[in-house]
Amino acid sequence: MTTTPRSACLSLIAALVGLTGGSAFAAAEPVGEVRFNRDIRPILAEACFHCHGPDPASRKAKMRFDREEDFFAKREDGVVVVKGKPKESLLYQRIMTKDEDDVMPPPDAHVQLKPEQKELLRRWIEQGGSWQKHWAFMAPERPSEPKVVNAKWVRNPIDRFVLAGLEAAKLSPAPEADRRTLARRLSLDLTGLPPTPAQVEAFVADQRADAYERLVDQLIATPHYGEHRARYWLDAARYADTHGVHFDNYREMWPYRDWVINAFNTNQKFDQFTIEQLAGDLLPNPTTAQKIATGFHRCNITTNEGGTIEEENLVSYARDRVETTSWVWLGLTANCAVCHDHKFDPISQRDFYAMSAYFRNTTQSGLDGNIKDTPPILVMPKDADRKRFEELPPLIEVAKKERDQATKEARGRFDAWLAAATTQTWDQELAKDRAPLQRLALTGPDAEGVLHGKAGDRVLTATVAANAKPLEWDASGPFGPAAKVQGEMAITYPPEVGDFEKDKPYSVSCWVKVGKDTPDGALFGRMDNEDGFRGWDLWLQGGEFASHLIHRWNDDALKVRTKGNQVKRDTWQHVCITYDGSAKPAGLKIYVAGKFNGSDTEADTLKSTTRTATPFQLARRKSTAFTSNLALQHLQFYDRVVAADEVARQAATLEVRTLLANAPDKRDRKAADRLFEIMNDADLPLTQASAKLQALEAEFKTVRERSTVTHIQQEKAGSKAMAFVLFRGEYDKHRDHVEPGVFQALHPQPSEAPKNRLGLAQWLVAPDNGLTPRVIVNRLWQEFFGTGLVKSSEDFGIMGDAPSHPELLDWLAVEFRSDWDYRKMVKLIVTSAAYRQAAVATTAKIEVDPANRLLARGPRFRMDA
């Protein structure tokens, strides 16, 4: 954005009429004096810098007009500017020549110099060609308050600068707005909300001399003041509660939002406000609030989109942070230096990537994982949980050490046991004190093994329907050939087998192989499927196992189903049902492969008996055949809840027997480790230590899940910050290696400054930084007047607008920098006579100053959202 012609013309007008004052609309120096920053630099920036500026890629004739040493250097054909001698200066010669080959700018250039601009250049050289650093890059000095004629109008120093400009332009301020207008204006500007009728009437009726100041204080004292000031700041911080692209997932950034609101409401000093947002985590013993403050640079857009490259994203994240930092605090378009040196401002590409190094040393990943809580994060427990949340981590660490010690001791006992263990001792241990109530081996091909089972020493003889198909055998059975049964076989066992009741505990375990084409139905059980159903079973349901306990389906029944696709077709699996007699879903569990992985409840209405006269049957209910592949083996019935460790041992018995079949010195170590995991469940000290740790971790997880989680910055431990200059900004085209650094042309950074974000933050609020205080007070001015003293509030660089009131801007910047008191600046602006003017215009004011840049009337602008 460029407004050079306007600035230059206004300077000429002011000089010609011989006015004095403190704005771009009035010359503050004697008639005819030309100043470099006010009058000359805008001309050079617009007409010359593209070919003779900071960017070496577009520079012509090795000539630069942006640096003093180059401007006055001697060249083969002369000197660009000979102070006091326009006709001997190459610059003047080239702009005045009639030779189309030599004239500058060239005839085909987009911008051509106007006669008045050429005259300004001539007079500047004639007056000595004094050079000035760009006004915004110089540390501001407090100017003297100008003298004014209508001193009675002045309420604070702001008004002297404004009035000096008005009087120089022969304009008068507008009268003060009426009280109702002022009440509305103040309320909207200070809180973002209209005043209540009661507030307005109270102000109108208040006859005290300080009634206006009291209303200002009253509005600032409300929490809405901080909310409204934060709204502007959060816009600059690109605040958002979602990641921004791809799935645009939610993320909890609102703690940072609340931190900003609180900072304004408590009037945190702006230098500390700056440091905590950029580097709160790097302060000594940072508080939770200081860590939350670093959310400023976690508001950037992130992604996890498939195909994106992590390193490319990290480059993008760092680039965004350099650009945002530069714009918010420095008012500079640093993004122009991503691919090459800035064409107008003294920001080299090397400077850009040196600053990016500050942001490449954080622990944030280049991919956000499509999750809400992308690290680094800060967990913020509720007040009632805070004490316990802080206690749990050290308790968990102690419990881990206790578990590890118990594991070590258990392993010692296990290794001693393993040295003497055999398949025979294993079978004895498995059966000791754990014998099933009844057992059906279902092992063949001996038909006797199928039709008979055992209950202690008694034989359980099954009956087979006369029209049953011949029995088939599955040779892959875990304990030899296994019975392959089908519903039409109608294999029925005596009434005592599996005779369970809903208020008594029981367990049933087995090995089962479900065929690929096996439809849903009963694997086994005692179920009368006539007259509303009654009994129990193990049921196949798609990719899951299920179990019923029914008095009458489904108003008096219990049903649970595994989850996670537990059925593996054409594969032998160990399945175990355990029931504790409670008639509750939690009391009915289905273990698959020795593990309980949770369950879904499909019925929970059981109240009455589940006993039935229908006998125990394989692959069917009383009158419903189950007509496809199903292999079963080793059904065992218990009148107790089989413990989880016993289920695990049963499920692992095949691999255990394989391991133990070898001599101790030939046993596979991985298999031994697996067996140790199984045996762990039976080791009491280890079980207790593990249970303690699990309980603490579960408690911590519960507390964390109901806590707020926000995104923060976190430095990599023990890592040195660095980055690469990237050719044309491309992430994978590394050029020079650079360490963290700042924009060298602005103001120096102390050699002892930390090489991290804290050093950067301190540089931004250093006393010799002229940009930060100017940029911030200008943005604040814009909030109250609709336009900043520098209209291009986003660009204080050479191509930005000149300030309408440069002395006022510097006075405000110095005043702000003296104590970084943001609220004081707010009160100073809204208590000024300039702010309190009525928003009425006259024909003369509109003609002289249509945009109200001289502030001859009160602010009138459309408020944003």
N, C-alpha and C positions, 0 to 999 in steps of 0.2 A: 504494500500500500504506500503510495507516494503523493505528497501534497506540496512538493517543493515550490512550484510556481506561486502558489498562494502565499507561502511563507515569505518568499523573496519579495513578492509584490507588496505585501503588507509592510515589510521592513522599509521598502523604498518610500511608500506613502508616509510612514511615520517619520522617516528622515527628512522628507521634503517639507512637511508641515512644521518640523522643528518641535515635536512633542516630546515629553519625558514621561517615563513610567516604567513599569516592570513586566511587560508582556510582549509577546511577538507582534502585538498590534501597536506597540509604541517603542521607540528607541529610547534606551536609558542613557545613551551617551550624547555628546554634543552633536549639533547638526552636521550631517555629512560623514560621520565616522562609520566605517564599514567593519563589521566584526565577522571573523571567520566562521564560527559556529552558526551564527544567526543568518548570515547573508551568503557566505561562499560555499561552505560544505554542502548545503542542499543542492546547489547548482552542480557541483562536481559529482555528487552521488547520483543525480538523475541523468546527467549527460555524459559523464566520463568514466565512472567506476566500472562499468561493464567491461571496458577494454583496458582500463588503467587502474584496477582496484586490487583487492587482496587475492583474487583467484588466479593462480598461475596458468591454469588451463586456458583461460580466455584473455589473458593479458597480452597486449600488443606492444611491440617496440621496447620491451623490457622497461617500461615506464609505469611508475606507480604514483597515484595522487592521494593515496590514503595514509602515507607516512611522511613525516616532516623531512627525514633525511633524504628521501628520494625526490621529494618535491623541489628541494633547493639544491640538488646535486648538479655538478657540472657534467655535461655530456659532450660527445665529440662535436656536435653541432651547436653547442651553447649551453645556457643554463635555463631550466624550465621557468623559474621565476627569479628575476634579479630584483631584490627588494628596492622599492622606490623608483624603478625604471621599467615601466610597462613595455616601451618600444624595444628594449633589449631582452625582454623575456620571451622565450619560445612559446609559452602558453598564450600570451597575448597576440604574438605574431600569427599563430596558427588559427586563432578564432576570428581574426580580422582579415586574413588574406582572401583575395578573390580567386585564387588558384584552386580549382576543384580537386587537384591532386594533393594539395597540402592542407586545405581547410579542415578544421576540426570543430564539431563532429563532422564526419564525411557527409556529403550530400544525401546519401542513401540511408543515413542513420535514422532510427525511429524518433529520436529526440533531437531537436534543433534549438540552439540558444536564441533567446529573444534579445532585442537590442538593449533593453534595460538590464538584462543579466550580463551582457558583455560590458556594459558601463560599470556595473558593480565590480566585476573582475578587474577592470582597469583601475578603478579608484582604490581597490584593496591593495593592489601592487604598489600603486603610487604612494599610499599611506604607510608603506613599510612591510606589507605582506605578513603581518603577524599570524602565527599558527596557533591553533588550539586543538587539544585532544577533543574528540566528540563529547559534547556537553554531558551526555548521560554516563560516560565512562570516568568522569572526573568526580572525586569525592566532593559532595556539596559543602559549601560554607554558608554560614548563616548571614543572609544579606540584611542590611539595615532596613527597618520599616520605612517606607516612603512617606514623605509629607503630603498631606491632602488638604484641600480647602474646606470641605464639609466634614470636619472632624467629629461633629456631633452624631453623625450616622454610624460611626465606627463602634462596634461592640467588642471586638477582639482583633488581634493582629491580622487575621485573614482579611478583614474588611479594608485595611489600609492598602494592601496590594490590589484588591479588586477595585477599590474606589480610585486609586491612582490611574488605573487603566481607563476607567470610565471618564474621569475628568480629562484625561489626555485626549480621548475621543469625543469630548464635549457632550457626553451623555450623563444622565442622572439616574440613580437607582430608583427602582420601583418602590412604592410605599409598602409598609409591612402588611402581610396578608392578615385577614380577619382571624379571630381566634378559632372559629370552627374549622376553617381551612388549615390552620396551623396544627390543630389537634389531630386532624385526619392525616396530614402530611407526616407529622412526627410518628404517629402510631404505625403507619404503613412502612415508613423507612426504618424504624427502630425494632419493630416486632414482626413485620410482614402481615399484620392483621389490622383491620379497621378498628377504630376506637369504639367502645360501647357508648350508647347515648348518655349514660351517667357520667362517664369520663369527660365527654365533650362539655356537658352542662356544668360540671364542677370546674372545669378550666375557664369557661366563659365567665362564671360567677366569681372566680378567685381574683380579688383586687390587690393581692400582695405584689410588691415590686418584683419578687423572684418567682412569680407563679409559673412562668415559662420554664425556668430552670428546674423547678419542682416537678413539672410534668415530664421533662426529659429524664430526671433521676427515677421517677416512678416507673416509666416504661423500660428503662435499662435494667431496673431491679427485677423485672419479670423473667421467668425462664424462656419466654418467647424471644427475648433479645438475643440470647445465645443461639437459639434455633435459627433465627433469621440471618445472623452473621455467619453461622455455620453453613447455611444453604449456599451462600456465595462461594465460600471456601471449598465446599465439597464439590461444587461444579468444577472448580479449578483442579481439584484432586482426582477428577474423573471417577467419582464415587459411584459404585453400583453394587447391588446385592446378588448379581449373577456373574458368571464367568465371561459372558459377552458374545461368544460365538459357539458354533457347533451345537451341542445340546443346550447350551446356555444354562448350565446347572446353577442351582441356588448356592450361595456361599454366605456365611454369617460375617458380614462386614459392619453390621450396625454397632458393635462395641466401639469401633473407631469413630463412627458418626457421633455416638454419645460422648466420646472423649473430646471431640472438637467442640461440641456444644458446651460441654463443661468448661473447656479452656476459655471460651469467650465469656461465659457467665461468671467465672471466677477471675477474669481479667489476667490470665497468665501472660507474662511478659513475652513479647513476640520473638525475641531472640531464643528464649527457652522453648517456645512453641515450635520454632523452626528446628532446633537441635533435636528435640524429642521425636519429631515426625521422621526426620531423616536418619537418626542414629540413636534413638532412645535405648535400644538394646545394647549399645556399646558404652553407655554411661556406667560408672562404678556402681555395682550392686543395683541394677535397674529395678524399679518397681513394676508391678503389674501394669499400672497406667502408662508408664514410659514404654513398655513393650507394645501395648495396644496402640500407642501413638504411631508406631512404625507401619501401621496399616496403610498409611498414606501411599506407599509404593507397592502395596498389595492390591490396590484398586485397579490395576491394569488388566487388560484383556488377556485371558489365558485359554489354552485349548488342549484337547487330547485327541483331536481328529485323526483318524487313520490316515497314514501317508505323510503326516507332518513329521519333520525332522527335529529331534530334540535340540540339537545345537543351533539350528536356525531359529527356533523359538526363543532360546536363551539370548541370542543376539537381539532379537526383536524386543524382548522384555527389557534388556539393558538400554536399548535405544530409546524406548518409550520413557524410561526413567530419566535419561539425560535430557530429552526434549521437554518433559514435564517440569523437571527441576529448573531448567533454563527459562522456561516461559513463566512459571509461577513466581520465582524469586528475582530473576534477572530481566524479565521482559524481552528476551532475545529469541530469535528464530534459529536456534541451534540446529534444527533438523536440516538446514541447508548444507551443513557440513558433514552429513552422513556419507556422501559419495565423493566430495571434493572440498577444498577450502571454500569457506563462505565467500560469496562474490562481493559482498559489501561490508560486512562486519569482520573485525579481526579475530575470527574463530577458525583455526585451521582444522583440517580433518584429523590431524594428530591430536589436537586438543580435545576434539569430540570423543575419540576412542580412549584417550587417557581418562576422561571423566567417566566413561562407561565402565572402566576397570573397577571403580568403586562399587558398581552394582553387579559385577560378574563374580563377586566373591561371597555370595549368599548361598544358603543351602536349598533354595527353591529349585525344583526340577523343571525341566523344559516342558514337561507334560503334566497336566493337572489331574490325570487319572479319572476324569469324569466323576469325581466325588466332591462332596461339599467341603470336606476338611482337608484340602491339599496342604501338606507341610511346606514350610514351618508354620505351626499353629500354636495358639495359647488356649488352654482349657480354663474356663472361668466358672468354677462351681457356684451353686447358689449359696447365699449367706449361711443357711443352716447346714450346708455340707462342707463349707470351707475348711473347718478345723480337721474334720475326718479326712478330707481329700489330701490335706498336707501330711497327716499322720500315716496314711496308707503306704506310700512309696517306700519309706525306710522299713516299715514292717514287712513289706513284700520282699525286700532285699534280704532281710534276716531269714524269712521263711524259705527263700530260695537256697540259702546256704545250708539251712537245716535239712531241706529236701535232698540237696546234693550229698550231704554227709550220710544221710539215711540210705541214699542210693549206693554210695560207696560201700557201706557196711552190708547192705543187702546183696550186693554183687559178690562180696567175699563169701557170704553164706551160700549163695547160688553156685559159685564155682566149686566149692567144697562138695555140694550135693551132686553137681553134674559129674564130677569125677567118678562117683560110685553108681550113678543112675543107669538103669537098663530099661528096655521096653517092659519087662515084667514088673520092675519096681514102680514104673509109671502107672501101669494099669492098676496095680494094687493101691497106689495112692489115690488114683482117681475114684476108685470104688469105695475106699475106706470111709466109713461113716456117712457115705453119700449114696448108698445103693438106692436105685429107683424102686418105687412101689410095684411097678409092673414094667415088663420090657418085651418088645416085639422085635426080634432080630431082623426078620424079612431078608434072610440071606439064603442063597441057594447054590446050585440048582436043585438041591434036595427039597422036595415039596414039603417035607416035614418041617423044615426051617421056616417056611412061610406060614404054614397054617397054625403053628404052635408059637406060644410065647411063654414067659415065666412071670410068676408072682411069687417071689421068694423061691421056695423049692417046688411049688406047684406049677404044673403045666397048664397053659391057657390054650385051649383048642378052638380053632376057628371053624366055622361052617362055610361051605361054598355052595352057591346055588347050582342046581343040577344043570341048568342051561348056560353056565358060565363058560366064557372062552377059555381056551388053554392058557395057563400062566406063561408069561414071557420073562426073560431075564436080561438085565442090563449088565454087561461084563465090566463096565467102568465103575461099578460100585466101590465106595471107599474101603469096604471091608469084604471084598469079594463080590461075586455076582449078586445084583440087587433085584428085588421084586419089581417088575414093571406091571403096574396094575391099571385096570380100567373099570369104570363104573359098572358095566354089565357083568363083571365077575361077582358082584355082591358078596364080598368077603366080610363076614360078620363074626365079631368076637363075643365072648360071654358077657353077661350083664355087669360084672364087676369091673371090666376094663374101662377106665376113663370115666368113672361114675362120680362127677364133680358137682358141687353145689355153689351157689353164688356167694354165700357168706363164709366159705372155707377156702384157704389158699391151695393152689396147685400149680404145677408146671408140667409142660410137655416139650421134650426136645426130640429132634430127628434130623436125618440127612435127607434132602429132597432134591430131585432133578426135574425141573419143569421143561417140557418140550417146547419147541418153537411155535407149534400150532396149538398148544394147549389152551382151551378157552377158559374164561373165568368160571370158578366153581370151587366146591369143597375139595381140599386135599385129604382131610380126614376129620373125624369128629363124631359126636353123638348129637344128631340134630333131627328132630321130628319136623318135617317141613309141611305137615298137614295141620290145618286148623290154627293158623297163625304162627307157626314155628315155636319150637322150644328146644333148648340144649346149648351146646358149645361146639366150636369148630376152628380149624385153621383154613382160611379162605384165600384163593387166588383172585386178585382184582387188578387186571392190567399189569402194570409194572410193579405192583406192590403186593405185600402179604397183609392179610387182615384177620381179625379174630372177632367172633361174636360170642356174647353171653345173652341168651334170650329167654324171657318168659313168654312174651307175645310181641312180635315185631309190628311196629317199631315204637309203640307207646310204653313198653316195659322191657327195655333192652339196653345193652351196652355193646358198642362196636368201636374198635380203633383200627387204624390203618397206618402202615409204615409210610415214610416219605423219602424222596430222593431216588426213586427208581431202584429199589432194593432187589427186585427179581432179576437174576441173570439166567437167561434161557439156555437150555442144554448144558448147564453147569451144575455140578454138585455144590449145594450150599447147606450149611448147618443153620437150622432155624429153631428157636426156642421161645415158647410162650410162658410167661410167668404172671401169676395172678395172686393178689394178696388178700382176697376176700372182702374188699372194701366196697364193691359195687361202684367204684369210681374209675374214670378213664385213666387217672394217674396210676391206679393199681394194676392195670393190665398192660403189659409190655411185650413187644415182639423184638427179640434179638436176632440179627442176621449176621452170620460170620463172626459171632461172638461179641457183637457190639449193638448197643441200643442207640439209634440215631434219631430218637424222637418219634412222635406219631401225631396223626390227625384224628380227631374224634368225630365219628359220624353218627353216633347215638349215645345219649347219656340220660336214660330214663329208667334204668333197671331198679326194680323194687321187690320183685317176687322171686319165687324159686325157679331155678333153671333145670332141675333134675327131670329126666325123661326116661321112659321105658325103652325108647329106641336104643338098640345096642351100638357099640362103637363100630364104625365101618371105615374102610379105606376108599378114597376117591368117590364118595357119594354121600348123599343124605338118605333119609328113610326111603323115599320113593323117587329120588332124582339121580339118574346115572351121570357119571362124569366120564365122557367117552373119548378120551384121547391120551396121549403119552404122559405118564407120570411114574417116576421111579422113586421108591421110598426105602429107607434102611435105618435100623437102630432107633426105633421109636421108644422113648422112655418116659414113664409117667411118675410124677412125684406128688406127695401130699404136702408139699411145702413150696416156698418161693426159693428157687435155685438162685444162689448168689451170683452177682455179675462175674466174679473171678472164676467161679465154677463153669459158667457158661463159656467164658473165654477159653478155659482149658479144654472143654469138650470140643469147641470149634477148632482148636489148634492141635488136637490129638494126632492127626495124620502126619503133620510136619514134625511133631515131637517124636513120634515113633520112628520116622525116617532118620532123624538126627541120632536118636539113641541106638539105632540098629548098628551104628558104626562104633568101633573102639574109641575110647576117650581121646586118643592122640590123633584120630583121623576125622574128628567132628568139625563140620563147617562153622567158622566163627560167626558168620552172619546169621546162620540158623540158631546158633547158641544165643546170640543177642536177641533174636526174636523170642526164643524160649524164655529168656530172662524177663522180657516185657510181660509175658504171660504170667510168670511166677510172681512178678511184682505185686500183682493184685492180691496175693495171699500173704505178703510180708507185712505184718502189722505195723512196725515202726515206720516203714516206708509209706504204707497206706495212710497212716495218720499224718505224716509230714506232708505228703502230697495233698491230702484233703485240706489241711490248714492253708497251704499255699493257694489252692484252688478257691477256697472260700474268700481269702483276702483279694485275690485277683478278680473274682466275681463281684465282690463289693465295690472295688475300685471301678470296674467296668460299669456297674449300675450308676454310680455317682457321676461318672464321666458322661454317660449317655443322657443324663438329665441336666448336664451343664451346657453353658454356651461355649462355643468354640469359635475363635476368631483368627484371622490370618495376620501374621506378623513377619518382620524381617529377622534373619538370624545369620550371623557371619559364620563362615566355615572355620572350624577350629584348626589352628596351626597351618593355615594356608595363606600364601602371599597373593595379594590381589594383583591381577594383571589382565591385559587384553591385547588384541591385535588391531592395528589399522587394517581396515577391510577395503580391498580394491573395489571401487564403485559400490561399496556398502554390502557386497555379497558375502554371506556368512562363511563360506568355505574358501575364500580367496585371501589368505593371510598375507599381510605385508609386515611392517615393522612391529616388534613387540614393544608395548608401552606399559609403564607403571601408572598407578593412579595419579591424576593431576587435574588442574583447573585450567580455565581459559587464561592463558598467560598474559594477554594484552590488557586485561582488566585491572587487576591489582595483585600484588605478589602474595604468595602463600608462605608462611614461615617455614623454614627448613625443618623445624622440629615438629611440625604439624603431623598428627597421626595419618598414616597412609590407608585410611579407611573412611567410611561414610561420616564419622565424627569430624575428621579433618575437613571434609567438604562442607559440612553444616557450619562449622566455625568460620570457614572462609566466607560463606554467604552473609554472615552477620558481623564481619570484621569492621572496625571503625573506618577503614579506607575504602570500603565498598560503597560506591555511589549509587549503584543500581537498586539493591534490595529496598532501602528506605523509600526511594523515589517511586519504585514500581508499586509497593504496597500502599502508600498514601494515595497514589494516583488511582489505584483500583478502588480504594475506599471512597475517594471523591466521586468516582463514576457511579458508585452505588447511590449516592445522594443527589447528584446533579444530572445523571443520565449519560454524561460524557466526561471522560477524565480530563484533567488539565493537559495531558498528552492524549489526544484523541485515539491514537493507535495504542491502546493500553497493552496489547499483546506484543508490541514491537517498539522497544526503546533504542533500536539500532539506527544506523545511519539512514536507512530508508523509511524510518518511522516518522510520525508527525513531530514537528517542533512543539514545545509546550506553549499553550496560550498565555500562561503567566509563569515564566521560568523562575523569577525570583520567589514567587509564592511557593512553587513546587519545591525549591531548595530550602526555603524557610521551614516548610512542613516536614521535609525529609530530615533536616537537622533536628528539629524539635522531636520528631518520632524516635530518631536514633539515640537521643539523649537518655531515654529511659525505656524505650520500646513499649510504651504504655498505649495499647490499642484503644482502650475505652476513652482515654483522655483525648485522643485524636477525634474519635466519634463525637464527643461532647463539644470539642472545639468547633467542628464543622457545623453541627446543628444549632449551636448557640450563636453563630455569626449572623450579622445583619444580612449578609449576602444570601444565606439560606432562607431567611425569614421573609424575603421579599414576596410580594404578590406576583403570581405568574401572568401578569398583564403586559401587553406589548403596545408600543406606539408605532405609528407609521415610520417615524424617524429611526427608531431602534431596529425595526425590521429591515430598513434600507441599509443601515450601517452594519448591522450585526444580526443577520437573519437566523443564524444557528445559536445565538445567545452565548457565544464563546467569551464575550466580555462580561457576562453575568449582570446585565442591566435589568434583569427581572428574575423572579424566582423559578425554580426547576419545574418543568412541566414535561413529562415524558411518559410513555406507556410502560408500565411496570411489566417485568417478565413473569414467567409462570411461578 
